[in-house]
Amino acid sequence: MTNLQIEMAIASILLLIIIIISLKKNTISIKNSIAWLLLPVFFLLIAIFPEPLTTLSSWLGFETLSNFIFLIAIALLIMLCFFHTITISRQQNQITKLIQEMSILKQKENKNGKTK
């Protein structure tokens, strides 16, 4: 194993441990952690079996495997950001709808003479 493979394996294991601890403490939901759990497993597999990825990276024109790995990591993080943006937008729409419904209910309550 090369130094890069050892460093990737150690970093992947540490990230996996951090994610598992966060799951146990309920600081992250299971739904949101699935992608984060797959990332260190993927990098651990790359560290153990780099040959297929090395072949693919040279076929795609990358000079070193680390450049290709960084590209994959950046692409995955961009996808995660995009999906989180979608989730945030949905939640903002739900909050707006709830505020509108609460305002309507308060107006009806005020009209019926049940003011607080």
N, CA, C and O of each residue as an XYZ file, in Angstrom:
464
protein
N       0.833     -1.187      0.000
C       0.000      0.000      0.000
C       0.881      1.254      0.000
O       1.904      1.317      0.682
N       0.464      2.225     -0.764
C       1.194      3.490     -0.802
C       0.743      4.389      0.348
O      -0.228      4.094      1.045
N       1.465      5.482      0.527
C       1.098      6.434      1.587
C      -0.288      7.006      1.351
O      -1.058      7.177      2.296
N      -0.616      7.306      0.089
C      -1.941      7.850     -0.224
C      -3.040      6.861      0.144
O      -4.080      7.254      0.672
N      -2.815      5.589     -0.130
C      -3.822      4.576      0.202
C      -3.993      4.465      1.715
O      -5.113      4.343      2.210
N      -2.902      4.506      2.434
C      -2.985      4.405      3.900
C      -3.694      5.630      4.466
O      -4.544      5.503      5.348
N      -3.348      6.816      3.963
C      -3.997      8.034      4.440
C      -5.481      8.034      4.104
O      -6.298      8.456      4.922
N      -5.840      7.569      2.914
C      -7.259      7.498      2.546
C      -8.010      6.524      3.428
O      -9.137      6.798      3.840
N      -7.395      5.386      3.720
C      -8.048      4.384      4.565
C      -8.261      4.936      5.966
O      -9.337      4.769      6.542
N      -7.251      5.588      6.515
C      -7.377      6.155      7.865
C      -8.429      7.253      7.893
O      -9.264      7.293      8.797
N      -8.394      8.146      6.904
C      -9.379      9.234      6.853
C     -10.788      8.686      6.686
O     -11.730      9.197      7.293
N     -10.938      7.660      5.874
C     -12.263      7.063      5.665
C     -12.792      6.427      6.942
O     -13.966      6.580      7.279
N     -11.936      5.725      7.639
C     -12.350      5.081      8.892
C     -12.716      6.136      9.939
O     -13.707      5.986     10.653
N     -11.910      7.209     10.029
C     -12.223      8.276     10.984
C     -13.550      8.948     10.652
O     -14.356      9.212     11.544
N     -13.777      9.225      9.369
C     -15.040      9.836      8.962
C     -16.216      8.914      9.266
O     -17.265      9.366      9.726
N     -16.039      7.637      9.010
C     -17.091      6.659      9.309
C     -17.398      6.630     10.802
O     -18.563      6.552     11.192
N     -16.378      6.692     11.629
C     -16.576      6.693     13.079
C     -17.312      7.960     13.513
O     -18.218      7.896     14.344
N     -16.930      9.106     12.960
C     -17.592     10.369     13.307
C     -19.066     10.328     12.930
O     -19.914     10.786     13.695
N     -19.375      9.787     11.767
C     -20.770      9.708     11.319
C     -21.568      8.767     12.214
O     -22.706      9.071     12.573
N     -20.988      7.639     12.575
C     -21.685      6.679     13.434
C     -21.939      7.287     14.820
O     -23.013      7.104     15.393
N     -20.952      8.007     15.352
C     -21.138      8.670     16.654
C     -22.257      9.709     16.550
O     -23.088      9.822     17.451
N     -22.275     10.460     15.457
C     -23.337     11.459     15.267
C     -24.705     10.798     15.178
O     -25.687     11.342     15.683
N     -24.782      9.641     14.548
C     -26.050      8.912     14.473
C     -26.498      8.447     15.845
O     -27.680      8.531     16.182
N     -25.550      7.955     16.642
C     -25.895      7.483     17.984
C     -26.374      8.614     18.881
O     -27.237      8.410     19.735
N     -25.814      9.813     18.691
C     -26.207     10.974     19.502
C     -27.431     11.678     18.931
O     -27.896     12.665     19.501
N     -27.953     11.189     17.829
C     -29.105     11.781     17.141
C     -28.861     13.219     16.705
O     -29.798     14.016     16.666
N     -27.614     13.565     16.374
C     -27.333     14.891     15.856
C     -27.530     14.955     14.344
O     -27.557     16.040     13.763
N     -27.666     13.809     13.718
C     -27.932     13.731     12.286
C     -28.972     12.641     12.072
O     -28.939     11.598     12.724
N     -29.891     12.895     11.153
C     -30.935     11.903     10.918
C     -30.408     10.792     10.007
O     -29.444     10.979      9.265
N     -31.054      9.654     10.081
C     -30.641      8.513      9.273
C     -30.801      8.829      7.789
O     -29.968      8.444      6.969
N     -31.872      9.528      7.456
C     -32.122      9.879      6.057
C     -30.983     10.720      5.485
O     -30.544     10.491      4.358
N     -30.508     11.689      6.260
C     -29.429     12.558      5.794
C     -28.056     11.899      5.887
O     -27.118     12.344      5.225
N     -27.923     10.881      6.672
C     -26.617     10.276      6.876
C     -26.285      9.189      5.862
O     -25.133      8.761      5.787
N     -27.245      8.737      5.091
C     -26.981      7.651      4.148
C     -25.897      8.045      3.153
O     -24.971      7.272      2.907
N     -26.002      9.233      2.583
C     -24.983      9.678      1.632
C     -23.629      9.830      2.324
O     -22.591      9.498      1.753
N     -23.650     10.332      3.551
C     -22.392     10.512      4.267
C     -21.780      9.171      4.667
O     -20.560      9.061      4.785
N     -22.610      8.155      4.876
C     -22.077      6.824      5.181
C     -21.481      6.158      3.949
O     -20.510      5.407      4.046
N     -22.070      6.438      2.790
C     -21.561      5.828      1.558
C     -20.213      6.419      1.138
O     -19.383      5.719      0.559
N     -19.997      7.687      1.426
C     -18.771      8.357      1.013
C     -17.518      7.710      1.614
O     -16.616      7.362      0.853
N     -17.412      7.529      2.935
C     -16.190      6.899      3.455
C     -16.053      5.435      3.054
O     -14.938      4.936      2.898
N     -17.183      4.742      2.884
C     -17.105      3.351      2.427
C     -16.529      3.308      1.010
O     -15.682      2.469      0.701
N     -16.998      4.222      0.153
C     -16.491      4.316     -1.216
C     -14.993      4.609     -1.215
O     -14.237      3.968     -1.946
N     -14.558      5.572     -0.401
C     -13.144      5.918     -0.355
C     -12.299      4.805      0.270
O     -11.139      4.628     -0.101
N     -12.862      4.071      1.197
C     -12.146      2.936      1.772
C     -11.938      1.845      0.725
O     -10.867      1.243      0.654
N     -12.964      1.592     -0.086
C     -12.822      0.621     -1.167
C     -11.777      1.068     -2.185
O     -11.016      0.252     -2.706
N     -11.747      2.375     -2.465
C     -10.737      2.904     -3.386
C      -9.343      2.716     -2.805
O      -8.405      2.382     -3.528
N      -9.206      2.931     -1.496
C      -7.898      2.783     -0.863
C      -7.432      1.329     -0.893
O      -6.241      1.064     -1.054
N      -8.354      0.395     -0.742
C      -7.984     -1.020     -0.720
C      -7.790     -1.562     -2.134
O      -6.847     -2.310     -2.389
N      -8.683     -1.185     -3.055
C      -8.631     -1.672     -4.431
C      -8.515     -0.500     -5.413
O      -9.509     -0.117     -6.030
N      -7.314      0.073     -5.567
C      -7.187      1.261     -6.426
C      -7.060      0.946     -7.921
O      -7.173      1.854     -8.745
N      -6.832     -0.305     -8.282
C      -6.552     -0.643     -9.679
C      -7.679     -0.255    -10.644
O      -7.403      0.379    -11.662
N      -8.935     -0.611    -10.360
C      -9.986     -0.221    -11.318
C     -10.107      1.294    -11.481
O     -10.313      1.788    -12.589
N      -9.981      2.018    -10.387
C     -10.092      3.473    -10.453
C      -8.865      4.090    -11.125
O      -8.981      5.096    -11.824
N      -7.696      3.491    -10.918
C      -6.484      3.966    -11.588
C      -6.618      3.811    -13.092
O      -6.253      4.708    -13.852
N      -7.139      2.676    -13.517
C      -7.349      2.432    -14.941
C      -8.346      3.430    -15.510
O      -8.120      3.988    -16.583
N      -9.434      3.656    -14.808
C     -10.451      4.592    -15.264
C      -9.907      6.020    -15.320
O     -10.177      6.754    -16.271
N      -9.142      6.409    -14.302
C      -8.604      7.770    -14.292
C      -7.605      7.991    -15.424
O      -7.598      9.061    -16.033
N      -6.776      7.016    -15.714
C      -5.834      7.182    -16.833
C      -6.569      7.161    -18.162
O      -6.176      7.860    -19.096
N      -7.620      6.377    -18.260
C      -8.422      6.333    -19.483
C      -9.118      7.672    -19.745
O      -9.290      8.079    -20.894
N      -9.520      8.354    -18.654
C     -10.170      9.656    -18.769
C      -9.175     10.807    -18.917
O      -9.578     11.947    -19.145
N      -7.880     10.514    -18.788
C      -6.863     11.527    -19.030
C      -6.308     12.214    -17.799
O      -5.624     13.228    -17.933
N      -6.570     11.711    -16.619
C      -6.018     12.292    -15.397
C      -4.592     11.786    -15.210
O      -4.305     10.612    -15.445
N      -3.702     12.682    -14.785
C      -2.309     12.288    -14.606
C      -2.104     11.453    -13.345
O      -1.312     10.511    -13.337
N      -2.826     11.806    -12.279
C      -2.685     11.050    -11.032
C      -4.064     10.629    -10.521
O      -5.082     11.252    -10.821
N      -4.056      9.575     -9.758
C      -5.296      9.065     -9.184
C      -5.889     10.058     -8.188
O      -7.110     10.172     -8.079
N      -5.034     10.778     -7.462
C      -5.534     11.717     -6.453
C      -6.360     12.831     -7.101
O      -7.351     13.275     -6.521
N      -5.970     13.284     -8.282
C      -6.764     14.304     -8.978
C      -8.155     13.784     -9.310
O      -9.147     14.498     -9.165
N      -8.218     12.552     -9.749
C      -9.512     11.943    -10.076
C     -10.360     11.759     -8.826
O     -11.574     11.958     -8.863
N      -9.732     11.382     -7.725
C     -10.451     11.212     -6.459
C     -11.014     12.551     -5.974
O     -12.141     12.622     -5.485
N     -10.210     13.610     -6.119
C     -10.702     14.933     -5.737
C     -11.890     15.348     -6.597
O     -12.844     15.941     -6.093
N     -11.839     15.041     -7.884
C     -12.961     15.347     -8.769
C     -14.219     14.610     -8.323
O     -15.303     15.194     -8.278
N     -14.077     13.342     -7.996
C     -15.228     12.557     -7.531
C     -15.773     13.141     -6.226
O     -16.986     13.270     -6.061
N     -14.875     13.494     -5.299
C     -15.311     14.050     -4.011
C     -16.037     15.369     -4.207
O     -17.080     15.600     -3.595
N     -15.500     16.230     -5.049
C     -16.133     17.524     -5.291
C     -17.489     17.334     -5.950
O     -18.451     18.013     -5.590
N     -17.580     16.422     -6.907
C     -18.863     16.160     -7.570
C     -19.899     15.636     -6.581
O     -21.059     16.045     -6.623
N     -19.489     14.741     -5.696
C     -20.422     14.220     -4.691
C     -20.885     15.308     -3.729
O     -22.057     15.353     -3.356
N     -19.981     16.169     -3.334
C     -20.359     17.253     -2.418
C     -21.289     18.258     -3.092
O     -22.198     18.790     -2.455
N     -21.062     18.515     -4.372
C     -21.966     19.407     -5.099
C     -23.353     18.782     -5.188
O     -24.356     19.481     -5.036
N     -23.423     17.474     -5.432
C     -24.725     16.800     -5.480
C     -25.416     16.874     -4.120
O     -26.621     17.117     -4.050
N     -24.665     16.668     -3.046
C     -25.256     16.760     -1.706
C     -25.788     18.166     -1.444
O     -26.878     18.325     -0.894
N     -25.033     19.175     -1.832
C     -25.496     20.558     -1.658
C     -26.771     20.807     -2.450
O     -27.684     21.473     -1.962
N     -26.840     20.285     -3.649
C     -28.036     20.465     -4.473
C     -29.250     19.811     -3.820
O     -30.322     20.414     -3.761
N     -29.090     18.577     -3.327
C     -30.219     17.905     -2.696
C     -30.621     18.600     -1.396
O     -31.804     18.638     -1.059
N     -29.660     19.145     -0.669
C     -30.005     19.892      0.538
C     -30.705     21.198      0.193
O     -31.570     21.650      0.943
N     -30.348     21.805     -0.920
C     -31.038     23.012     -1.368
C     -32.490     22.705     -1.693
O     -33.382     23.493     -1.379
N     -32.728     21.562     -2.322
C     -34.100     21.147     -2.620
C     -34.883     20.964     -1.319
O     -36.023     21.415     -1.207
N     -34.271     20.306     -0.345
C     -34.931     20.082      0.943
C     -35.240     21.402      1.641
O     -36.330     21.575      2.186
N     -34.298     22.323      1.627
C     -34.507     23.631      2.258
C     -35.644     24.373      1.571
O     -36.470     24.989      2.244
N     -35.701     24.325      0.253
C     -36.777     25.006     -0.483
C     -38.142     24.426     -0.123
O     -39.107     25.166      0.069
N     -38.217     23.115     -0.034
C     -39.486     22.481      0.357
C     -39.900     22.909      1.758
O     -41.069     23.200      2.009
N     -38.934     22.946      2.665
C     -39.251     23.331      4.032
C     -39.668     24.794      4.119
O     -40.555     25.134      4.902
N     -39.051     25.655      3.338
C     -39.462     27.061      3.316
C     -40.894     27.197      2.802
O     -41.669     27.995      3.330
N     -41.247     26.426      1.780
C     -42.623     26.448      1.281
C     -43.606     25.951      2.339
O     -44.694     26.507      2.491
N     -43.225     24.913      3.064
C     -44.087     24.396      4.124
C     -44.247     25.419      5.246
O     -45.345     25.590      5.777
N     -43.174     26.091      5.606
C     -43.245     27.111      6.655
C     -44.157     28.248      6.230
O     -44.976     28.715      7.022
N     -44.025     28.700      4.982
C     -44.884     29.769      4.469
C     -46.348     29.352      4.510
O     -47.211     30.134      4.908
N     -46.620     28.132      4.103
C     -48.003     27.630      4.114
C     -48.545     27.553      5.542
O     -49.695     27.914      5.790
N     -47.730     27.090      6.468
C     -48.160     27.010      7.870
C     -48.429     28.393      8.452
O     -49.399     28.581      9.188
N     -47.583     29.352      8.130
C     -47.796     30.721      8.616
C     -49.110     31.275      8.074
O     -49.868     31.910      8.806
N     -49.375     31.037      6.804
C     -50.625     31.509      6.210
C     -51.828     30.852      6.864
O     -52.820     31.522      7.150
N     -51.754     29.555      7.103
C     -52.859     28.850      7.747
C     -53.070     29.348      9.179
O     -54.208     29.501      9.624
N     -51.975     29.599      9.895
C     -52.115     30.111     11.259
C     -52.732     31.503     11.257
O     -53.542     31.817     12.129
N     -52.366     32.336     10.300
C     -52.939     33.680     10.207
C     -54.433     33.622      9.940
O     -55.205     34.385     10.522
N     -54.839     32.719      9.063
C     -56.265     32.551      8.762
C     -57.010     32.094     10.008
O     -58.090     32.603     10.307
N     -56.438     31.138     10.736
C     -57.079     30.647     11.957
C     -57.178     31.736     13.018
O     -58.187     31.821     13.717
N     -56.146     32.572     13.150
C     -56.195     33.660     14.122
C     -57.243     34.696     13.738
O     -57.917     35.244     14.609
N     -57.385     34.966     12.460
C     -58.409     35.911     12.013
C     -59.804     35.368     12.314
O     -60.674     36.111     12.768
N     -60.019     34.093     12.068
C     -61.315     33.485     12.369
C     -61.584     33.519     13.866
O     -62.712     33.749     14.300
N     -60.543     33.289     14.644
C     -60.680     33.297     16.098
C     -61.028     34.707     16.592
O     -61.862     34.866     17.483
N     -60.401     35.707     16.022
C     -60.675     37.099     16.407
C     -62.091     37.495     16.024
O     -62.748     38.226     16.765
N     -62.565     37.030     14.893
C     -63.927     37.358     14.455
C     -64.973     36.725     15.362
O     -66.061     37.274     15.535
N     -64.653     35.586     15.936
C     -65.612     34.909     16.814
C     -65.562     35.446     18.244
O     -66.305     34.980     19.109
N     -64.692     36.420     18.495
C     -64.643     37.046     19.818
C     -63.817     36.296     20.826
O     -63.983     36.505     22.028
N     -62.939     35.435     20.386
C     -62.114     34.661     21.305
C     -60.691     35.200     21.311
O     -59.737     34.431     21.200
N     -60.543     36.494     21.438
C     -59.210     37.087     21.443
C     -58.497     36.792     22.740
O     -59.119     36.622     23.789
N     -57.209     36.734     22.655
C     -56.404     36.410     23.841
C     -55.905     37.649     24.490
O     -55.209     37.578     25.503
